[in-house]
Amino acid sequence: MSTQHVEFLVEEPSCEAFLRLVLPKVIGTRTFEVFSYQCKPDLLEKLSQRLRGYAQRRRKDAWFRDHVRVVVLVDRDGEDCRKLKAELEKATSDEKLISRSRSVTSWFVLNRIAIEELEAWYFGDWEAVRAAFPNVPANIPRKREYRVPDGIAGGTWEAFERVMNTHGYFGGGLRKIEAARAIGTHIVPSRNTSQSFRAFRDALESI
């Protein structure tokens, strides 16, 4: 398969805003589209129907079958990561589609989980956060509670909002889409320390 186009299914508009700025840095000249849902339950509820549509199109359209891949990206949100991944994998296999977990060469669907939430990827590239919001201090990633982006306790978006509030940003509450666009502009994929971002990036680069 020579991938020319990638479609992303994500759970909320802020993730879509972030990916539209970051993806060209990862997949190069390949075209892509991002489809966002209202929330994670909305995406999970509609995932089987969406995958069924992809399966039907693959049977009818040779170009689509040979040159398109699909990525499903959801937040863990405190759920059991293995159970959530199994749910995504089952939705894929039920439609007789091959996931990357089953084949690293002939996959059609890549299922990935942001641990804990998209904001963990912000903590993973604090230089990008500081480029967008220069009042935040450089030493945040060196503090014990933020040292491991995917292991921040109590919810990463809440932690990110607290840091922003403390240093004069988003006093009325975190505006997720605005933050995603501001930070996504400055993200450098190769320097991100979030393991879940690295897994996402590496899988896309393997295309």
N, C-alpha and C positions, 0 to 999 in steps of 0.2 A: 504494500500500500504506500503510495506517495501522497502524503497529506498536504492538501492545499487550503483547506478551510476547517476551522474548529468552532464548534458551538458550545457555549457555556450556559449551564442552568444554575442559577444562584438564588439564595433565599430572600434577598432584600435589595432595594435600590442602591444602598450605600456600597455594597459589594460590587454591583455593576459599575458604579462610578469609579471605584478604585481600579477594577480590572481593565476598563477601557483605557486607562493611562499606563498601566503596568504591562499589559500583555504584549504590546509592540516591542518592548524591551526583552521579551523572552522568546516569542515565536517568530520574530523577524518579519519578513514580508508576507507571511501567510495571512489570509483574510480570516476574520473571526466575527462572531456575533455573540452578544450576551443577552440572555433572557432572564429577567428578575421576577420573583414572585413576591407576594405580600409579606410572607414570613416563612419560617421553616416548615410548620405543619402544612401550609398551603402547597409548598413545593413537594413535600413527601406524598401528600394526598393525590397530586396530579402527575407524579413522576411516571407511574406505570402507563398512563394514557399517552404521555409524551413519548416515552420509549417505544410504545407500540406503533406510534406514527413514524418514528425513525425506522423501525424494522420493516414496515410496509414500504416505505420509500426506498430502502436499500434493495428490496426485491424487484422494484420497478425501474430504478435509475442506476445504471452502471457507474456513471461518474460519481454520484453520491456515495455509492458503495465503496469505490476505490480511493476516493480522495477526501472524505469528510470523517472527522472524529468528534466525539461529544465528551464534555467534561461536566460532571455534577459536583458542585462544591457546596457543602453545608457546614455550619458551626456545630461543635460538639454540645455546647450549652450545658455542660455538667452531666450529660448522658454517658452511659457505658460505651466507650469508643468502639469496642468489638461488636456490640449489638447493633449500633448505628451503622457501622460498615457492612454488617451482614444484611441489614435491611436494604441498603443500597444495592448490594451484590445480588440479592434475591430478585429485586425489581428488574435488574438487568438480565439475569439468566431466565426469568420467567418469559421474557420476550425473545428468548433464544439469541441474545446479543452477547458478544464476548467482552469481558472486562479486562483491564490491564492486570488485575490480580490473577487472572487465568492464563493470560498470554502477553508477554512483554513485546511481542512482534506483531501479532495480528489482532490486537484489541480494537474495539470500536468505542467503548465507554470507559472513561477514567473516573472513578469515584474517589473523591478526596474530602477530608475533614479538616477544617481549621480548628486547631486546639489552642485555646478554648473558644475564641471568637476572632473575627477579623482584626480586632484591635491588638491581638497578640502579634500580628505581623507588623503593626506599627512599632511596638516595643522592640521588635527584632531589627529595625532599621531606625534607630533613634536619630541618626544624622538627618534622615529625611524629615522626621518630625520637627527637628530644630530649624531646618531650612524653611519649613512652612510656618512655624511658630517660634521665632527666635528667643522669646523670653523664657522658654523652658530650659532648665539647666542641663548641661552635658553629662552630669554624673548620675542621672536617673538609672541607666542600665547597670551601674556598679552597686546600687543599693540592693540589699539582700532580697527584698520582696519582689524586685523586678528583674533580677539577674537572669532568670530562665523565663523567656517570654511565654512559653506554652504551659508554664507551671504557676502562673500568678493566681493567688488564691482570691476567692470572692467575686470572680467575674472580671474579665479583662476590660470590658467597656466601662464598667464602673471605676476600675482603677485608672484607666486612661482619662476619664472625665475628672476624677479627683485631681490628677496631676495638672490637667489643663486649667481647672478652676483655681487651683492654688497659685498659678502663675498668670492669672488674668485673662484666661480664654474661656468662652462658652459659659459665662456666669448664669445664663438662663437655662442651661442644660445642653448637653452635647448635641450639636447638629451634625448627625452622622454623615450625610451626603457631602456637606461642605468640608468636613474633615477629610473624608476619603479623597476628594478631588485635590485638596491642598497637599496632602501627604503623597498621594499617588504620583503626582508630578515629579517628586524628588526621589522616589524609591529607586535604589540600585539593587537589582535582584541578587547579584553575586555576593553582597555583603550582609544579607539578612541572616540573623542568628536564630530565628524561629525554625525549629525542626520541621514543623508542619508546612511552613512556607517553602523550605528547602525541598521537601518531598514533592510538593506541588510543582515547583520550578523545575526540578530535575526530571520529573515525568514528562513535562511539556517539552523540555529541551531534547528528550530522547526521541521525539517525533522526527 
